[in-house]
Amino acid sequence: MTTIVHCNAATKTYGQDEVEVHAVQAVTVEVTKGEFVSLSGPSGSGKTTLLNLIGGLDRPTSGEITVDGSRVDQMKKADLAELRLHKIGFVFQAYNLIPVLSALENIEFIMQLQGISPDIRRKQALSILNEVGLEGLGDRRPAELSGGQQQRVAVARAIVSEPAIILADEPTANLDSATAEELLNLMESLNRNKQITFIVATHDQRVIDLTRRRIRMVDGRIDTDVTEAD
C-alpha cells in the first residue's frame, strides 16, 4: 500500500516557558492511500492541530511530516502553497466558500488557480456538482444555499481536482442529522469509488462509526488506533 501521510515524532508546542501548551506530543502515524480515517478525542486533544500540521497550515515544533512523498515540515511557504493547491483538499466546519461567487464558480476556483482552461474546469465543475447532488444549483451563491448544500459545494471544491488527500475539520458540526448523514454517505462513496484518502477530525460519533480506521487522541498523543476488517 502507498503511504500518503507519514508523521514521525511530530510535536507542536505553543507559548513559552511556564505557559507552554503541548498541543501535539511526539505523534508517529502513517496513513495509506484510500483510507478513511477519523481523528477523534475531547476538545484540546490535538486532533485539529495534527490535521493542520499534515495540511501544512501550521509547522511542527519538532519531528517530521511527509505528505505524498514531500517533507511538509521543511518546505518554504511558496512550496507549501503549491502542495496544498495540487495535492491536498480541505473541508472546513465553516465551509469557507467565497460569498460573491456562485456554487459553480466556487468549485472552479481551485482549478483556476491551477491554470486549468475555462472550458475544462467548467466541464469538471458541472460534473462534480451533479455527483454531489446539486444539479441545477450551480448559479446560486452560498447565501442562497442551505448549510448542507454549502458543505456539499465545499466537498465538491475539495475533490474536483482529485487531490491525494482530503482533510476535513468537523465537517458535520453545523448540519442537522439528516443532512449530516447525506454528507457522510457522499464522502464514503467518494472514498470507496475514487479511492480518495480522507482524514476527518470530528466529535461526531456518526462520522467515527462510518470510518474504517479510528484514531483517538488524548492530551496531544494517540490513545488508540483501530482499523476495522473489511
Backbone bond lengths (Angstrom), bond angles and torsions (degrees), N, CA, C in turn:
res aa  C-N    CA-C-N  psi(-1)  N-CA   C-N-CA  omega(-1)  CA-C   N-CA-C  phi
1 M - - - 1.467 - - 1.533 110.26 -
2 T 1.321 115.82 141.70 1.461 121.69 -179.14 1.520 110.26 -80.41
3 T 1.327 116.71 128.52 1.461 121.30 177.13 1.524 109.53 -80.98
4 I 1.330 116.93 123.66 1.460 122.55 178.29 1.521 110.77 -94.56
5 V 1.329 116.51 -41.30 1.466 121.91 -179.17 1.517 109.62 -127.54
6 H 1.325 115.72 132.77 1.461 120.42 173.15 1.530 108.78 -135.13
7 C 1.315 115.57 118.57 1.467 121.74 174.39 1.523 108.15 -109.34
8 N 1.306 116.63 127.39 1.457 121.89 -179.81 1.529 109.53 -120.59
9 A 1.319 116.11 104.82 1.467 122.61 179.22 1.527 111.81 53.42
10 A 1.335 116.12 40.65 1.462 120.67 -178.70 1.525 110.70 -70.39
11 T 1.318 115.56 129.71 1.464 122.02 -177.76 1.522 109.04 -133.35
12 K 1.328 116.36 138.36 1.463 120.94 173.26 1.515 109.42 -132.73
13 T 1.332 114.85 119.93 1.459 121.98 -179.68 1.520 109.25 -120.39
14 Y 1.321 116.11 130.38 1.462 121.65 176.73 1.526 109.10 -107.05
15 G 1.336 116.63 149.86 1.455 120.96 177.61 1.513 112.38 81.43
16 Q 1.314 115.43 -171.34 1.460 121.55 -176.83 1.528 110.52 -140.66
17 D 1.320 114.00 152.28 1.462 122.99 172.49 1.527 111.82 51.48
18 E 1.350 116.70 -124.70 1.465 119.44 -172.01 1.524 112.74 -74.43
19 V 1.349 118.83 -10.97 1.464 120.53 178.91 1.529 111.43 -105.04
20 E 1.320 117.59 18.81 1.454 120.93 178.23 1.532 111.12 -64.62
21 V 1.325 115.43 140.15 1.453 122.20 173.84 1.521 107.50 -118.61
22 H 1.321 116.19 118.82 1.462 121.54 -178.48 1.535 108.38 -92.21
23 A 1.328 115.52 85.51 1.469 120.76 -173.29 1.521 112.02 -69.30
24 V 1.322 117.03 -41.77 1.465 122.75 176.51 1.523 107.40 -131.54
25 Q 1.339 116.19 130.52 1.461 120.17 -173.36 1.529 111.43 -123.90
26 A 1.329 115.15 104.98 1.471 122.64 171.60 1.531 112.84 48.56
27 V 1.337 115.91 50.93 1.463 121.20 -179.28 1.531 110.22 -83.91
28 T 1.313 115.93 124.95 1.459 122.51 173.94 1.517 108.16 -120.26
29 V 1.346 115.42 121.28 1.463 119.53 -176.64 1.529 109.03 -158.98
30 E 1.329 116.16 150.31 1.458 122.17 174.74 1.524 109.69 -124.02
31 V 1.337 115.42 144.69 1.461 121.72 173.55 1.516 107.21 -126.89
32 T 1.325 117.36 130.75 1.451 121.46 -178.10 1.527 111.00 -100.96
33 K 1.320 115.33 160.95 1.463 122.00 -177.46 1.525 110.71 -56.76
34 G 1.331 115.62 133.40 1.454 121.50 175.85 1.514 114.78 88.69
35 E 1.324 118.39 -0.56 1.464 119.49 178.08 1.525 110.58 -76.45
36 F 1.331 114.87 154.58 1.461 122.91 173.20 1.523 105.19 -122.09
37 V 1.327 116.29 105.49 1.465 122.34 -168.98 1.518 110.29 -116.71
38 S 1.332 116.09 133.32 1.464 119.75 170.96 1.523 109.21 -103.99
39 L 1.330 114.95 139.29 1.467 122.62 172.14 1.520 106.34 -110.33
40 S 1.311 117.10 110.60 1.460 120.32 -178.34 1.522 109.61 -120.69
41 G 1.337 114.35 176.61 1.457 120.89 -179.72 1.511 109.93 142.78
42 P 1.311 117.68 164.94 1.465 120.66 -179.43 1.523 111.77 -65.62
43 S 1.319 116.31 164.36 1.457 120.40 175.34 1.526 109.78 -55.86
44 G 1.329 116.02 135.55 1.455 120.19 -178.82 1.513 113.77 84.78
45 S 1.333 117.27 7.01 1.470 120.03 -177.91 1.525 112.89 -78.70
46 G 1.334 116.58 -16.40 1.463 119.77 176.62 1.511 114.91 107.58
47 K 1.330 117.90 2.14 1.471 119.41 -173.72 1.528 112.24 -66.68
48 T 1.341 117.46 -43.52 1.459 119.25 179.15 1.527 111.06 -68.93
49 T 1.324 116.61 -37.53 1.468 119.76 176.63 1.521 110.82 -61.25
50 L 1.326 117.08 -44.07 1.469 119.96 178.59 1.524 110.63 -62.75
51 L 1.324 117.05 -40.62 1.462 120.98 177.47 1.531 110.10 -60.29
52 N 1.328 116.50 -43.43 1.469 121.02 179.99 1.524 111.84 -66.35
53 L 1.316 117.33 -34.88 1.460 120.72 177.00 1.529 110.45 -66.37
54 I 1.321 116.58 -43.87 1.470 120.86 179.03 1.528 110.13 -62.64
55 G 1.327 116.82 -39.20 1.457 121.30 -178.05 1.512 114.78 -81.39
56 G 1.321 116.98 -0.49 1.453 119.94 -179.60 1.518 114.03 72.11
57 L 1.329 117.16 14.74 1.463 121.03 176.54 1.518 110.79 -80.34
58 D 1.314 116.89 -16.53 1.456 123.62 176.76 1.522 107.80 -144.69
59 R 1.321 116.87 156.14 1.466 120.78 -178.70 1.530 110.09 -106.93
60 P 1.316 117.56 141.01 1.464 119.26 177.27 1.523 111.42 -69.06
61 T 1.303 116.07 148.17 1.464 120.70 173.29 1.517 109.91 -68.56
62 S 1.328 115.51 -36.35 1.463 121.49 174.86 1.522 108.41 -154.83
63 G 1.331 115.75 168.03 1.455 120.67 179.78 1.518 111.98 96.32
64 E 1.329 115.98 179.00 1.458 122.58 -176.12 1.527 110.81 -122.72
65 I 1.337 115.47 142.28 1.465 121.26 175.41 1.519 108.09 -134.85
66 T 1.324 115.60 121.40 1.459 121.92 179.82 1.522 109.08 -118.24
67 V 1.335 116.59 132.02 1.461 122.60 177.19 1.524 108.53 -125.58
68 D 1.319 116.17 118.70 1.464 122.76 179.89 1.531 111.64 49.60
69 G 1.320 115.13 42.76 1.456 121.66 175.17 1.516 116.00 87.49
70 S 1.332 117.99 -2.00 1.472 121.53 -178.41 1.526 110.63 -109.88
71 R 1.331 116.34 133.65 1.461 121.78 178.83 1.533 109.84 -77.29
72 V 1.322 115.92 97.84 1.455 122.12 -177.23 1.519 111.44 -62.11
73 D 1.327 117.14 -37.91 1.466 120.38 -174.97 1.524 113.05 -69.09
74 Q 1.325 118.55 -15.66 1.460 122.09 -178.94 1.522 113.33 -104.30
75 M 1.320 117.78 -2.46 1.463 120.93 -172.95 1.526 112.47 -78.43
76 K 1.334 115.19 147.28 1.455 121.46 169.32 1.532 108.89 -75.69
77 K 1.340 115.81 163.50 1.469 120.03 -175.58 1.521 112.22 -57.41
78 A 1.331 117.27 -42.14 1.465 120.26 -177.88 1.530 111.09 -64.79
79 D 1.338 115.95 -38.75 1.457 119.92 179.21 1.531 111.05 -70.03
80 L 1.328 115.76 -36.74 1.467 119.56 176.20 1.523 110.88 -62.53
81 A 1.327 115.80 -42.10 1.466 120.10 179.07 1.525 110.66 -60.98
82 E 1.319 117.00 -39.67 1.462 121.38 178.61 1.533 110.98 -66.62
83 L 1.338 115.95 -41.11 1.464 120.02 178.64 1.524 110.54 -62.03
84 R 1.326 116.33 -46.56 1.463 120.08 -179.83 1.527 111.14 -64.75
85 L 1.311 116.49 -36.01 1.456 120.51 -178.28 1.527 111.64 -66.27
86 H 1.327 117.08 -39.26 1.457 120.73 -171.10 1.534 114.54 -105.44
87 K 1.336 117.79 -22.51 1.466 118.97 -171.26 1.520 114.46 -117.68
88 I 1.345 117.91 -19.42 1.465 120.80 -172.17 1.528 110.30 -126.92
89 G 1.330 116.08 129.06 1.451 121.31 172.14 1.518 109.60 -104.88
90 F 1.324 116.78 142.56 1.463 121.57 -178.30 1.524 110.64 -119.09
91 V 1.340 115.26 137.27 1.462 121.84 172.10 1.519 106.66 -127.02
92 F 1.347 116.14 117.73 1.454 120.88 -174.83 1.530 111.23 -105.68
93 Q 1.320 115.01 157.16 1.463 121.28 178.47 1.527 111.13 -58.58
94 A 1.338 116.66 -36.80 1.468 121.48 -175.44 1.527 112.72 -92.23
95 Y 1.335 117.24 12.03 1.470 124.98 177.67 1.529 113.38 72.80
96 N 1.369 116.69 -49.34 1.473 122.05 178.57 1.528 112.81 57.50
97 L 1.320 115.95 37.88 1.462 120.00 173.52 1.530 109.41 -81.44
98 I 1.330 116.10 156.51 1.470 120.88 179.01 1.521 107.95 -87.07
99 P 1.346 118.26 114.72 1.473 120.63 -167.93 1.520 114.63 -64.05
100 V 1.334 118.82 -28.02 1.466 120.72 -176.32 1.526 112.15 -85.42
101 L 1.334 117.45 -6.37 1.456 121.27 179.26 1.527 110.42 -100.65
102 S 1.313 116.09 150.45 1.462 120.69 175.04 1.529 109.54 -71.97
103 A 1.331 115.24 170.22 1.470 119.19 177.35 1.523 110.15 -57.32
104 L 1.324 116.53 -45.32 1.465 120.95 -179.50 1.525 111.33 -63.05
105 E 1.321 116.85 -41.97 1.471 120.79 179.66 1.526 111.44 -67.45
106 N 1.337 116.77 -34.84 1.465 119.74 175.78 1.524 110.62 -62.72
107 I 1.320 116.34 -41.85 1.464 120.44 179.47 1.528 110.60 -66.89
108 E 1.332 116.47 -37.93 1.460 121.59 -179.36 1.527 112.91 -70.91
109 F 1.315 117.20 -21.84 1.464 121.40 -167.99 1.528 112.94 -56.37
110 I 1.332 116.91 -45.70 1.462 120.26 -179.88 1.527 110.36 -62.18
111 M 1.327 116.55 -42.90 1.463 119.82 179.67 1.521 111.88 -66.00
112 Q 1.332 116.18 -32.00 1.467 119.60 175.39 1.526 110.22 -63.91
113 L 1.327 116.33 -43.14 1.462 120.35 176.98 1.529 111.49 -63.22
114 Q 1.334 115.93 -31.31 1.458 120.76 179.21 1.528 112.95 -77.13
115 G 1.340 116.49 -7.39 1.457 120.14 178.34 1.513 114.37 84.24
116 I 1.329 117.53 16.61 1.465 121.41 178.77 1.532 109.11 -74.75
117 S 1.320 116.84 139.76 1.463 121.81 -174.76 1.526 111.00 -63.40
118 P 1.341 117.09 150.82 1.480 120.63 -177.39 1.519 113.93 -55.04
119 D 1.324 117.77 -42.50 1.466 120.35 -177.75 1.520 111.83 -63.04
120 I 1.333 115.90 -44.25 1.468 120.34 -178.03 1.520 110.68 -69.14
121 R 1.319 117.07 -44.21 1.470 117.88 -177.19 1.520 111.79 -68.75
122 R 1.339 118.03 -32.98 1.467 119.86 176.86 1.527 110.40 -66.65
123 K 1.320 116.40 -41.81 1.469 120.66 178.66 1.523 110.79 -62.59
124 Q 1.349 117.07 -44.78 1.463 120.60 -179.86 1.519 111.11 -67.26
125 A 1.332 116.52 -38.96 1.463 120.13 -178.92 1.522 110.88 -66.11
126 L 1.324 117.03 -41.79 1.466 120.16 177.90 1.522 111.05 -63.55
127 S 1.318 116.32 -40.02 1.458 120.81 180.00 1.522 111.26 -63.64
128 I 1.330 116.69 -45.93 1.466 120.05 -177.39 1.525 110.48 -72.40
129 L 1.348 117.62 -30.77 1.466 121.23 176.45 1.523 110.03 -60.75
130 N 1.322 115.77 -42.79 1.464 120.06 177.13 1.523 110.91 -66.36
131 E 1.335 115.69 -38.51 1.459 120.53 -176.81 1.526 112.34 -64.46
132 V 1.335 116.52 -31.32 1.470 119.33 179.87 1.531 111.43 -94.24
133 G 1.316 116.65 11.54 1.455 120.08 172.46 1.513 115.98 82.19
134 L 1.345 117.66 26.05 1.467 120.93 -177.76 1.525 112.07 -119.51
135 E 1.315 116.70 28.86 1.462 121.09 179.69 1.533 109.99 -57.24
136 G 1.322 115.51 131.71 1.461 120.80 179.03 1.516 114.75 88.55
137 L 1.334 117.89 -4.14 1.466 121.37 -177.94 1.527 112.51 -108.96
138 G 1.320 117.16 10.75 1.463 120.61 -174.66 1.504 114.70 -62.94
139 D 1.340 118.48 -26.92 1.462 121.50 -177.21 1.527 113.17 -84.33
140 R 1.299 117.30 -8.64 1.472 119.83 -177.79 1.527 111.63 -79.66
141 R 1.302 115.93 142.16 1.462 121.52 174.56 1.528 109.05 -83.74
142 P 1.333 117.10 161.59 1.474 119.63 -176.50 1.522 114.25 -51.59
143 A 1.338 117.85 -39.98 1.473 120.57 -177.70 1.519 112.05 -64.94
144 E 1.330 117.38 -17.95 1.459 121.39 -179.46 1.527 111.96 -95.14
145 L 1.336 116.48 5.58 1.464 121.82 -179.51 1.521 110.02 -114.39
146 S 1.322 116.48 152.85 1.462 120.77 174.24 1.522 109.65 -71.45
147 G 1.328 116.07 168.84 1.462 119.99 178.12 1.513 112.13 -58.98
148 G 1.320 116.36 -42.90 1.457 120.05 179.71 1.520 111.88 -64.70
149 Q 1.344 116.33 -39.23 1.462 120.24 178.42 1.525 110.84 -66.82
150 Q 1.334 116.78 -40.09 1.464 120.03 177.22 1.524 111.08 -62.18
151 Q 1.333 117.31 -40.81 1.462 119.58 179.68 1.521 110.65 -67.67
152 R 1.323 117.45 -33.16 1.466 120.42 175.35 1.531 110.80 -65.33
153 V 1.322 116.72 -38.81 1.465 119.93 175.55 1.527 109.57 -62.54
154 A 1.338 116.28 -41.73 1.464 120.39 179.14 1.527 111.24 -62.34
155 V 1.333 116.58 -40.34 1.467 120.17 177.12 1.520 110.17 -66.08
156 A 1.340 116.27 -43.18 1.469 120.01 179.13 1.523 110.75 -60.47
157 R 1.326 116.95 -43.21 1.471 121.21 178.10 1.518 110.80 -60.71
158 A 1.335 116.33 -38.21 1.463 120.66 -177.49 1.517 112.28 -70.28
159 I 1.342 116.96 -34.09 1.465 119.18 -172.24 1.523 114.05 -99.92
160 V 1.342 117.72 -11.21 1.456 119.94 -168.80 1.527 113.05 -59.21
161 S 1.321 117.75 -33.99 1.470 120.02 179.50 1.527 111.70 -96.09
162 E 1.336 115.97 11.56 1.461 123.14 177.02 1.535 112.39 50.41
163 P 1.343 116.74 65.71 1.465 120.72 178.53 1.523 111.02 -69.79
164 A 1.316 115.42 167.72 1.465 120.04 179.29 1.525 111.21 -67.86
165 I 1.337 116.18 -30.07 1.460 119.49 -174.12 1.520 109.60 -151.99
166 I 1.331 115.82 147.10 1.458 121.50 173.27 1.517 108.65 -117.89
167 L 1.327 115.37 128.59 1.458 122.84 177.97 1.524 107.62 -108.19
168 A 1.323 116.58 122.05 1.461 121.49 -177.30 1.524 109.59 -121.69
169 D 1.327 116.28 127.30 1.464 121.55 -178.90 1.522 109.70 -109.40
170 E 1.322 116.54 106.29 1.468 123.54 179.49 1.537 111.56 49.45
171 P 1.336 118.49 54.51 1.464 120.00 -173.82 1.516 114.84 -67.99
172 T 1.340 118.41 -18.07 1.464 120.53 -178.40 1.528 112.96 -104.83
173 A 1.326 117.33 4.50 1.468 120.54 -170.61 1.527 113.07 -62.36
174 N 1.329 117.70 -33.66 1.468 120.52 -176.35 1.525 113.07 -101.45
175 L 1.330 116.69 15.55 1.458 120.41 -174.63 1.527 111.36 -112.31
176 D 1.347 115.84 148.18 1.465 119.22 174.01 1.517 109.01 -72.66
177 S 1.316 116.22 170.03 1.463 121.24 -171.77 1.520 112.51 -60.03
178 A 1.326 117.30 -45.66 1.464 120.32 -177.34 1.522 110.95 -65.13
179 T 1.345 116.74 -43.40 1.460 120.74 -179.43 1.523 110.69 -67.92
180 A 1.325 116.15 -38.98 1.465 120.06 178.05 1.522 110.89 -61.70
181 E 1.323 115.97 -41.21 1.469 119.63 179.40 1.530 110.85 -64.08
182 E 1.322 116.69 -40.56 1.464 120.51 177.60 1.528 110.58 -61.70
183 L 1.329 116.62 -43.54 1.464 120.48 -179.70 1.526 110.76 -64.89
184 L 1.316 116.87 -41.72 1.463 120.73 179.42 1.524 110.83 -62.97
185 N 1.332 116.07 -41.84 1.469 119.37 178.18 1.523 110.90 -63.23
186 L 1.331 115.95 -37.81 1.463 120.34 177.59 1.527 110.86 -63.42
187 M 1.316 117.03 -47.56 1.464 120.95 -178.98 1.528 111.14 -63.63
188 E 1.332 115.87 -40.53 1.466 119.76 179.52 1.534 110.48 -65.20
189 S 1.328 116.51 -38.45 1.455 120.69 178.54 1.525 111.38 -66.45
190 L 1.328 117.01 -41.79 1.467 120.98 178.21 1.526 111.04 -64.69
191 N 1.316 115.59 -38.81 1.468 119.77 177.76 1.522 110.59 -65.04
192 R 1.316 116.79 -44.37 1.460 121.04 -176.45 1.533 111.97 -71.61
193 N 1.333 116.54 -43.12 1.465 120.06 -172.07 1.521 113.43 -87.41
194 K 1.325 117.73 -30.32 1.463 120.81 -178.11 1.528 112.95 -109.09
195 Q 1.332 116.62 -3.88 1.463 121.71 -178.67 1.528 112.52 57.91
196 I 1.345 116.00 31.51 1.460 120.46 174.95 1.517 108.38 -77.58
197 T 1.313 116.42 131.68 1.463 121.98 -179.13 1.526 109.52 -81.31
198 F 1.326 116.79 130.25 1.464 122.28 178.07 1.530 109.59 -117.79
199 I 1.330 115.92 134.11 1.462 121.73 164.61 1.522 106.41 -122.93
200 V 1.333 116.02 120.21 1.456 121.46 -172.09 1.526 109.81 -121.48
201 A 1.340 116.44 117.14 1.455 121.03 173.15 1.523 107.96 -84.61
202 T 1.325 117.49 126.80 1.463 118.84 -171.16 1.526 112.77 -157.55
203 H 1.351 114.15 152.09 1.465 122.19 165.86 1.520 110.46 -99.88
204 D 1.336 116.70 -10.50 1.462 123.13 -168.24 1.526 110.24 -78.61
205 Q 1.316 116.54 116.75 1.470 120.64 -178.34 1.519 111.74 -63.14
206 R 1.336 116.79 -28.55 1.465 119.53 178.21 1.530 110.76 -64.06
207 V 1.319 116.39 -39.33 1.465 120.31 177.72 1.525 109.65 -66.92
208 I 1.323 115.58 -45.35 1.466 120.38 -179.39 1.527 110.54 -59.61
209 D 1.337 116.46 -43.29 1.467 120.57 -179.53 1.523 112.14 -65.02
210 L 1.337 116.17 -30.76 1.462 119.80 -177.93 1.526 112.36 -74.79
211 T 1.326 116.91 -35.11 1.461 120.27 -173.19 1.520 111.34 -74.19
212 R 1.314 114.77 145.56 1.467 119.94 -179.50 1.526 111.74 -82.49
213 R 1.338 116.47 -24.77 1.455 119.79 176.23 1.518 108.97 -120.39
214 R 1.329 116.07 129.72 1.462 121.15 -172.90 1.522 109.35 -125.61
215 I 1.324 114.67 111.84 1.458 120.83 177.66 1.527 107.95 -105.91
216 R 1.321 116.53 124.72 1.458 121.02 178.23 1.518 108.73 -110.95
217 M 1.351 115.23 131.40 1.456 120.80 179.71 1.529 111.05 -110.53
218 V 1.307 115.18 143.35 1.463 122.35 175.51 1.528 107.63 -139.12
219 D 1.329 116.80 127.65 1.471 121.84 176.67 1.529 112.64 52.81
220 G 1.334 115.84 40.65 1.457 120.14 174.61 1.507 115.78 80.92
221 R 1.321 116.95 3.37 1.464 120.96 -179.05 1.530 110.11 -123.21
222 I 1.325 116.07 157.82 1.463 120.15 174.20 1.524 108.77 -76.75
223 D 1.328 114.75 120.51 1.463 121.02 -179.08 1.529 110.11 -89.55
224 T 1.349 116.13 -48.47 1.461 121.02 177.15 1.521 109.01 -139.86
225 D 1.335 115.75 152.54 1.472 121.82 178.12 1.523 106.18 -144.89
226 V 1.341 115.50 102.59 1.460 121.26 -172.05 1.530 110.29 -122.01
227 T 1.315 116.92 131.88 1.462 122.40 176.50 1.527 108.78 -116.33
228 E 1.338 115.58 126.22 1.456 120.12 177.96 1.523 110.39 -78.99
229 A 1.307 116.71 143.30 1.457 121.08 175.08 1.521 109.07 -71.01
230 D 1.350 116.64 145.27 1.468 120.86 178.90 1.528 109.69 -68.66
